[in-house]
Amino acid sequence: MGGGSLRPSDQRSRLTLIAWGLASLLFLFTVENIWIDPWLRHRFHKLPSLVPEALSGSWFLALMVGGVALALLVMCQIFLTQDRSASVWMKVGTGSAVLVVLLLSAQWVRMTSGWPSLIRLRSTGTNHTVKLKWRASSSQVAGYNVYRSTTPAGNYVRINSSPVPGTTFTDNTVEDGLTYYYVTRAVDALGRESVNSNEASAAMP
């Protein structure tokens, strides 16, 4: 009589479908965040960014959801590897997809966490200046752009006329009584920018 259990071939097909579905979603998410979004913002400056702000609540939520999806993806790959009836091409294909997504996810964390141009030091002088220093990007870049705002987490305006070749910058156009918020973006040889670094602030006396 009709049992409700799945046959091994049905289970394998379902695992493969889940694995490729998760891999596709994570691939599209990371590619959009790493390459498509910065390119769109470079071409159309008024478009809002869809990349979560570095180390914000939405960033950690995306990290958590992505981490769970990655864990499920790896589990599906392990089950498929242990299935002796699965073809070699199925195992190799799914394993390659898992590896690509793992590498892209690591790149997403590196780029969106602010590590490419992390501001490490800020100090305020007595002559209305703010000195910024950040860690160099691990990628090959042509320089860095420095952005400033008087409100946190948005409305940044670039304050350097050309890409800064080093990892320091001095802002000489600050005023008394205001708090300034800074982010940097790495720039490649084609003028494409990375996502924002983490935000640094400096309060004028």
C-alpha positions in Angstrom: 0.0 0.0 0.0 1.0 3.6 -0.6 3.9 4.5 1.7 4.9 8.1 2.1 8.7 7.7 2.1 10.9 9.2 -0.7 13.0 7.0 -2.9 16.8 7.6 -2.9 16.6 9.1 -6.4 13.8 11.5 -5.2 15.9 12.5 -2.1 18.9 13.1 -4.3 17.0 15.2 -6.7 15.5 17.3 -3.9 19.0 17.8 -2.3 20.4 18.8 -5.6 17.6 21.3 -6.3 18.0 22.8 -2.8 21.8 23.0 -3.2 21.7 24.7 -6.6 18.9 27.0 -5.4 20.8 28.2 -2.4 24.0 28.5 -4.4 22.2 30.6 -7.1 20.7 33.0 -4.5 23.9 33.5 -2.6 25.8 34.0 -5.9 23.4 36.7 -7.1 23.4 38.4 -3.7 27.2 38.6 -3.5 27.7 39.6 -7.1 25.2 42.4 -6.7 26.8 43.7 -3.5 30.4 43.3 -4.6 30.3 44.5 -8.3 26.9 45.6 -9.6 25.9 48.0 -6.8 29.3 49.9 -6.9 29.2 50.1 -10.7 25.6 51.4 -10.6 26.4 54.1 -8.0 29.5 55.1 -10.0 27.4 55.6 -13.2 24.3 57.0 -11.5 25.3 58.9 -8.3 21.7 59.5 -7.2 20.8 55.8 -7.0 20.6 54.6 -3.4 23.0 51.8 -2.4 21.5 48.4 -1.7 24.6 47.2 0.1 24.1 47.1 3.9 26.2 49.8 5.8 29.3 48.3 7.3 28.7 46.6 10.7 25.2 47.9 10.9 22.2 45.9 12.0 21.2 45.2 8.4 24.8 44.0 7.7 24.7 41.6 10.6 21.3 40.3 9.6 22.6 39.7 6.0 25.6 38.0 7.5 23.4 35.8 9.7 21.0 34.8 6.9 23.9 34.2 4.5 25.7 32.1 7.1 22.6 29.9 7.6 22.2 29.5 3.8 25.9 28.6 3.5 25.6 26.0 6.3 22.6 24.4 4.6 24.5 24.4 1.3 27.5 22.7 2.7 25.3 20.1 4.4 23.6 19.3 1.1 27.0 18.9 -0.5 28.1 16.5 2.3 25.0 14.4 1.8 25.4 14.3 -1.9 29.1 13.3 -1.5 28.1 10.4 0.7 25.4 9.2 -1.7 27.1 6.4 -3.6 24.4 6.4 -6.3 25.0 10.0 -7.2 27.0 10.6 -10.3 30.6 12.0 -10.2 29.5 14.9 -12.3 26.7 15.8 -10.0 29.1 15.7 -7.0 31.8 17.7 -8.8 29.4 20.3 -10.2 27.6 20.9 -6.9 31.0 21.0 -5.1 32.4 23.6 -7.5 29.3 25.7 -7.0 29.7 25.5 -3.2 33.4 26.5 -3.4 32.6 29.5 -5.7 29.9 30.7 -3.3 32.2 30.2 -0.3 34.9 32.3 -1.9 32.4 35.0 -3.0 30.9 35.1 0.5 34.3 35.7 2.0 34.9 38.5 -0.5 31.5 40.0 0.5 32.5 40.0 4.2 35.9 41.6 3.4 34.5 44.3 1.2 31.2 45.2 3.0 32.7 45.1 6.5 34.8 48.2 5.7 38.1 46.3 5.8 39.2 47.5 2.3 39.9 51.0 3.7 39.2 50.9 7.4 39.8 54.2 9.1 42.0 53.5 12.0 42.9 56.8 13.5 41.4 60.2 13.8 42.5 63.3 15.7 41.4 66.9 15.9 43.9 69.7 15.9 43.6 73.2 17.3 43.5 74.9 13.9 40.3 73.3 12.7 41.7 70.3 11.0 40.9 66.6 11.1 43.6 64.1 10.3 42.5 60.7 9.0 44.5 57.6 8.6 43.2 54.2 7.3 44.5 50.8 6.5 45.4 50.2 2.9 43.2 48.0 0.7 44.5 44.5 0.0 43.4 44.9 -3.6 45.4 46.9 -6.2 43.9 50.5 -6.2 44.7 53.8 -7.8 43.9 55.7 -4.6 41.1 56.6 -2.2 38.3 59.1 -2.1 37.3 60.7 1.2 33.7 61.5 1.9 32.3 63.7 4.7 28.9 64.4 6.2 27.5 66.3 9.1 24.9 63.6 9.8 25.8 60.0 10.6 25.4 57.2 8.1 24.5 59.2 5.0 24.6 62.3 2.8 28.3 62.0 2.2 30.1 64.5 0.0 33.5 63.9 -1.5 36.1 66.4 -0.2 39.2 65.4 -2.2 39.6 66.7 -5.7 41.5 63.6 -6.9 42.1 60.2 -5.5 44.4 60.2 -2.5 47.5 58.1 -3.3 48.4 57.3 0.3 46.5 56.3 3.4 46.3 59.7 5.1 44.3 62.8 4.5 43.9 66.1 6.4 40.6 68.0 6.2 41.2 71.7 6.6 37.7 72.9 5.9 35.9 72.1 9.2 34.1 74.6 11.5 33.7 75.0 15.2 30.9 73.3 17.0 30.1 70.7 14.4 30.6 66.9 14.3 31.8 65.4 11.1 31.4 61.9 9.8 33.9 60.4 7.4 34.1 57.3 5.2 36.7 56.3 2.5 36.3 54.4 -0.7 39.1 52.6 -2.6 39.3 53.6 -6.3 40.7 51.3 -9.0 42.4 52.4 -12.2 39.1 52.7 -14.1 37.7 55.0 -11.4 35.4 52.5 -9.9 34.8 52.8 -6.1 34.5 50.2 -3.4 31.7 50.4 -0.8 32.1 52.7 2.1 34.6 52.0 4.9 33.4 52.0 8.4 32.4 55.5 9.6 34.6 57.7 11.7 33.6 60.8 13.5 35.3 63.9 14.8 33.7 66.6 17.0 35.0 70.2 16.7 35.4 72.1 19.9 
